[in-house]
């Protein structure tokens, strides 16, 4: 196992660095690392690592969702208003509908399997989008219209919404019945997840207002609470619908509301944890990809992904109707809301581990979605933001004018 971990981190970081020198997301190099080291190519990873791969990927997802919660400013959502709320779920719904319409014809799967596939690929990637939007905020592009804040806030909640839908669809595929009660479980799981997460986050902030400990200790405690919240979801099955991952993110939001200065410091700590978690996440998901099967999916899978992306972009355009944004600013938002990576890597292989008939094709489409949209989306953002967005004048420039 130790040799496998050394290969994962050393080769993953090296290929990630090489890819980043080409101005592409480093996660692509990590995915390639997993494909090369995995059982379908060089077979250099120990079975013990592959056996706990799903748990390690879930750990990485908890870290990125907690970090998103700690960084999410509710005031940004309030200032942007209706479009920010719509961006949290409308584009994802459009993309899932697009996949349901396209995938059965292109890939020969059922409507329910297409819905599962759509819920896997519908989430945008904070790992790709958030650093790009932070750079825009630092340079002043689009900040007067709060475009970076709009995209960051929407992307943070979009992931959780899609994961809840994914859990519902996979539950149906495992033998559940399609009934109104099934769909009622979605808002109930969202509500219970938010309430429990907020309650624990507020209690966490209040306890450490009175008890002074190092931030590293707070991170360990918050991670432990997050693990328990995810475990609670499994324990509550059949009793009450509950979203553990949404509770994890809500816990981070509550800490930010109660103790914003603490949340800022903890977010920095989590960003350091993400350095290692990101490598594990993307290398291990790459290791699960059967290259021959991915190659056989070919053009049909690519067409399904690109077609669903057009539906997503239409959803973004719908969200921005009746706003003051220009056509070019709306076009930038449509482009910036396309990269996939984090959620696809974390949940793309779950249908396969569940034994669902669509598992292989869902995993293949998830990885292809990352390989296609992450580099293209990141490259498009870099190439278009100066042309499509207005730069807010700096304070000195504004005073001189």
C-alpha positions in Angstrom: 0.0 0.0 0.0 2.8 2.4 0.8 4.4 1.9 -2.6 1.0 2.6 -4.2 0.5 5.8 -2.2 4.0 7.0 -3.2 3.2 6.4 -6.8 -0.1 8.1 -6.6 1.3 11.2 -5.0 4.6 11.5 -6.9 3.4 10.6 -10.4 0.1 12.4 -9.8 1.8 15.7 -8.8 4.4 15.4 -11.6 1.9 14.9 -14.4 -0.4 17.5 -12.8 2.4 20.0 -12.9 3.2 19.2 -16.5 -0.4 19.7 -17.5 -0.7 22.9 -15.6 2.3 24.3 -17.5 0.1 23.9 -20.6 -2.4 26.2 -18.8 -4.8 23.3 -18.4 -6.3 22.0 -15.1 -3.8 19.9 -13.2 -6.5 17.3 -12.5 -6.2 16.1 -16.1 -2.7 14.9 -15.3 -3.9 13.2 -12.2 -6.6 11.4 -14.2 -4.0 10.2 -16.7 -1.9 9.0 -13.7 -4.7 6.9 -12.5 -5.4 5.4 -15.9 -1.7 4.6 -16.4 -1.2 3.1 -12.9 -4.6 1.4 -12.7 -5.4 -2.3 -13.4 -6.4 -1.7 -17.0 -2.9 -0.5 -18.1 0.2 -0.9 -16.0 -1.5 -2.5 -12.9 0.8 -0.9 -10.4 -1.7 -0.1 -7.6 -2.2 -2.5 -4.7 -5.6 -4.2 -4.3 -5.8 -2.8 -0.8 -5.8 0.8 -2.2 -8.4 0.0 -4.8 -10.5 -1.7 -2.2 -10.9 1.5 -0.2 -11.0 3.7 -3.2 -14.7 4.6 -2.7 -14.1 5.6 0.9 -11.2 7.8 -0.1 -13.2 9.5 -2.8 -16.0 10.2 -0.4 -13.4 11.7 2.0 -12.2 14.0 -0.7 -15.8 15.1 -1.5 -16.4 15.9 2.2 -13.4 18.1 2.2 -14.3 20.1 -0.9 -18.0 20.5 0.2 -16.9 21.7 3.7 -14.5 24.1 2.1 -17.2 25.4 -0.2 -19.5 26.0 2.8 -16.8 27.8 4.7 -16.2 30.1 1.7 -19.8 30.7 0.7 -21.0 34.2 1.6 -24.7 34.4 2.0 -24.6 38.1 1.4 -23.4 37.5 -2.2 -26.5 35.4 -2.8 -28.8 38.2 -1.4 -27.1 40.9 -3.4 -27.3 39.0 -6.7 -30.9 37.9 -5.9 -33.1 35.8 -8.0 -30.5 34.8 -10.7 -28.2 33.4 -8.0 -31.0 31.2 -6.6 -32.0 30.0 -10.1 -28.3 29.2 -10.9 -28.3 26.8 -8.0 -30.6 24.3 -9.7 -32.1 25.4 -13.1 -29.0 24.7 -15.3 -28.5 21.3 -13.7 -32.2 20.4 -14.4 -31.9 21.5 -18.0 -28.8 19.3 -18.4 -30.5 16.3 -16.9 -33.5 16.8 -19.2 -31.1 17.0 -22.1 -29.4 13.8 -21.1 -32.7 12.0 -20.7 -33.7 13.1 -24.2 -30.4 12.2 -25.8 -28.8 9.3 -24.0 -31.4 6.6 -24.7 -31.1 7.3 -28.4 -27.4 7.6 -28.5 -26.2 5.0 -25.9 -29.1 2.6 -25.8 -29.9 3.0 -22.1 -33.2 3.4 -20.3 -34.8 6.7 -19.3 -34.0 6.0 -15.6 -30.4 5.1 -16.4 -30.2 8.3 -18.5 -31.4 10.3 -15.5 -28.7 8.7 -13.3 -26.1 9.6 -16.0 -27.5 13.1 -16.2 -27.3 13.6 -12.5 -23.7 12.5 -12.5 -22.6 14.9 -15.3 -24.8 17.8 -14.4 -22.8 19.3 -11.5 -20.2 21.9 -12.3 -16.8 21.8 -10.6 -15.8 24.2 -7.8 -12.2 22.8 -8.2 -12.0 24.4 -11.7 -14.4 27.3 -11.4 -13.6 28.8 -7.9 -9.9 29.5 -8.6 -10.8 31.2 -11.9 -13.5 33.3 -10.3 -11.2 34.4 -7.5 -8.7 35.6 -10.1 -11.4 37.6 -11.8 -12.3 39.2 -8.5 -8.7 40.1 -7.8 -8.3 41.7 -11.3 -11.7 43.4 -11.2 -13.3 41.8 -14.2 -17.1 41.5 -13.9 -17.0 42.5 -10.2 -19.2 45.6 -10.7 -22.0 43.2 -11.9 -21.0 40.6 -9.3 -20.6 38.0 -12.0 -17.8 36.0 -10.3 -19.8 36.0 -7.0 -22.9 34.8 -8.9 -21.0 31.9 -10.5 -19.2 30.9 -7.4 -22.3 30.9 -5.2 -24.4 29.0 -7.8 -21.7 26.4 -8.3 -21.4 25.7 -4.6 -25.0 24.8 -4.2 -25.5 23.2 -7.7 -23.3 20.3 -6.6 -25.4 19.5 -3.6 -28.6 19.7 -5.5 -27.4 17.3 -8.1 -26.0 14.8 -5.5 -29.4 14.7 -3.9 -31.1 13.9 -7.2 -28.4 11.3 -7.9 -29.1 9.5 -4.6 -32.8 9.5 -5.5 -32.4 8.1 -9.0 -29.9 5.4 -7.9 -32.4 4.4 -5.1 -35.1 4.0 -7.7 -32.7 1.9 -9.9 -32.1 -0.5 -7.0 -35.7 -1.4 -6.7 -37.5 1.7 -5.4 -40.8 2.7 -6.8 -41.5 5.9 -8.8 -44.2 7.6 -6.8 -45.0 11.1 -5.5 -43.6 10.1 -2.1 -40.3 9.5 -3.8 -40.0 13.0 -5.1 -41.3 14.5 -1.8 -38.2 12.9 -0.2 -36.0 15.3 -2.1 -37.1 18.5 -0.5 -37.4 16.7 2.9 -33.8 15.4 2.6 -32.7 18.9 1.7 -34.6 20.5 4.6 -33.4 18.0 7.2 -29.8 18.2 5.9 -29.8 22.0 6.1 -31.4 22.2 9.5 -29.1 19.5 11.1 -26.0 21.0 9.4 -26.8 24.5 10.5 -27.5 23.4 14.0 -24.2 21.6 14.4 -22.3 24.4 12.7 -23.8 27.1 15.0 -23.0 24.9 18.0 -19.5 24.4 16.7 -19.0 28.2 16.4 -20.5 28.9 19.8 -18.4 26.2 21.6 -15.1 27.5 20.1 -16.1 31.1 20.9 -15.8 30.1 24.5 -13.1 27.4 24.2 -9.8 28.6 22.6 -7.9 25.8 20.8 -5.7 25.8 17.7 -7.3 25.9 14.3 -5.7 22.6 13.5 -7.7 21.0 16.3 -10.9 22.7 15.0 -10.3 21.2 11.6 -10.0 17.7 13.1 -13.2 18.2 15.1 -15.1 19.6 12.1 -13.9 16.7 9.9 -15.1 14.2 12.5 -18.5 15.9 12.7 -18.7 15.7 8.9 -17.9 12.0 8.9 -20.7 11.4 11.4 -23.2 13.5 9.4 -22.5 11.3 6.3 -22.7 8.2 8.4 -26.0 9.5 9.8 -27.5 9.5 6.3 -27.0 5.7 6.0 -28.3 5.2 9.6 -31.4 7.3 8.8 -32.4 5.4 5.7 -35.9 4.1 5.9 -36.6 6.4 8.9 -36.3 9.9 7.6 -34.9 11.3 4.3 -31.6 13.1 5.1 -28.8 14.4 3.0 -25.5 14.0 4.8 -23.4 15.8 2.2 -25.8 18.8 2.3 -25.5 18.8 6.1 -21.7 18.9 5.8 -21.9 22.0 3.5 -24.6 23.6 5.7 -22.3 23.1 8.7 -19.6 25.1 7.0 -22.0 27.8 6.1 -23.2 28.1 9.7 -19.6 28.4 10.9 -19.1 31.2 8.4 -22.3 32.9 9.6 -21.4 32.7 13.3 -17.6 33.1 13.1 -16.6 34.5 9.7 -13.0 35.1 10.9 -12.7 31.5 12.0 -14.3 30.2 8.8 -11.7 32.1 6.8 -8.8 30.5 8.7 -10.3 27.1 8.5 -10.9 27.5 4.8 -7.2 28.0 4.4 -6.5 24.8 6.3 -9.0 22.9 4.2 -7.4 24.2 1.0 -4.1 22.6 2.2 -6.0 19.3 2.9 -7.4 19.5 -0.6 -3.9 19.4 -2.1 -3.6 15.8 -1.1 -7.3 14.9 -1.3 -7.5 16.2 -4.9 -4.7 13.9 -6.0 -6.3 10.9 -4.4 -9.7 11.7 -5.8 -8.7 12.1 -9.4 -6.0 9.4 -9.6 -8.3 6.8 -8.0 -11.2 7.7 -10.3 -8.8 7.4 -13.3 -7.8 4.0 -12.0 -11.3 2.7 -12.3 -11.6 3.5 -16.0 -11.5 0.7 -18.5 -9.7 2.2 -21.5 -11.1 -0.3 -23.9 -14.7 0.3 -22.8 -14.2 4.1 -22.9 -12.9 3.8 -26.4 -15.9 1.7 -27.5 -18.3 4.4 -26.1 -16.6 6.8 -28.6 -18.5 9.4 -30.5 -22.0 8.6 -29.1 -20.9 9.4 -25.6 -19.2 12.6 -26.7 -22.3 13.7 -28.6 -24.4 13.0 -25.5 -22.1 15.1 -23.3 -21.9 18.0 -25.8 -25.7 17.9 -26.4 -26.4 18.0 -22.7 -24.0 20.9 -22.3 -26.1 22.9 -24.8 -29.1 22.3 -22.6 -27.1 23.5 -19.6 -26.0 26.7 -21.4 -29.7 27.3 -22.3 -30.5 26.9 -18.6 -28.0 29.5 -17.6 -29.4 31.9 -20.2 -32.9 31.3 -18.8 -31.6 32.2 -15.3 -30.2 35.5 -16.5 -33.3 36.7 -18.3 -34.6 40.1 -17.0 -31.2 41.0 -15.6 -29.0 44.0 -16.4 -26.2 41.8 -17.8 -25.3 42.4 -21.5 -25.4 39.6 -24.0 -21.7 39.1 -23.8 -21.7 38.9 -20.0 -24.4 36.3 -20.2 -22.4 34.4 -22.8 -19.4 34.4 -20.4 -21.6 33.0 -17.6 -22.8 30.2 -20.0 -19.1 29.4 -20.8 -17.9 29.6 -17.2 -20.7 27.2 -16.0 -19.6 24.2 -18.1 -16.4 22.7 -16.5 -16.9 19.3 -14.8 -14.5 17.5 -12.5 -15.0 17.1 -8.7 -18.5 15.6 -8.4 -18.1 13.4 -11.5 -14.8 12.0 -10.1 -16.5 11.4 -6.7 -19.7 9.7 -7.7 -19.1 8.6 -11.3 -18.2 5.1 -10.3 -20.9 4.6 -7.7 -23.5 3.0 -10.1 -20.8 0.5 -11.1 -20.1 -0.4 -7.5 -23.8 -0.7 -6.9 -23.9 -3.3 -9.7 -26.3 -1.3 -11.9 -26.4 -2.3 -15.5 -25.5 1.2 -16.6 -22.4 1.4 -14.3 -19.7 1.1 -17.0 -21.3 3.6 -19.4 -22.0 6.1 -16.6 -18.4 5.9 -15.4 -17.1 6.3 -18.9 -19.3 9.3 -19.7 -18.4 10.9 -16.3 -14.6 10.6 -17.1 -15.1 11.8 -20.7 -17.1 14.8 -19.3 -14.1 15.7 -17.2 -11.6 15.2 -20.0 -13.7 17.3 -22.4 -15.2 20.0 -20.3 -12.5 20.7 -17.7 -9.7 21.7 -20.1 -12.1 23.4 -22.6 -14.0 25.3 -19.9 -10.9 26.5 -18.2 -9.2 27.5 -21.5 -12.4 29.3 -22.6 -12.6 31.2 -19.4 -9.0 32.4 -19.7 -9.5 33.4 -23.3 -12.8 35.2 -23.1 -13.0 37.1 -19.8 -11.0 40.1 -20.9 -13.2 40.4 -24.1 -16.6 39.7 -22.6 -16.5 41.3 -19.2 -16.0 44.9 -18.1 -13.2 45.7 -15.7 -14.1 47.7 -12.7 -11.7 50.6 -12.2 -9.4 50.4 -9.2 -9.9 52.8 -6.4 -7.1 55.2 -7.5 -8.4 55.1 -11.1 -11.9 55.9 -10.0 -10.8 58.9 -7.9 -8.7 60.2 -10.8 -11.7 60.0 -13.1 
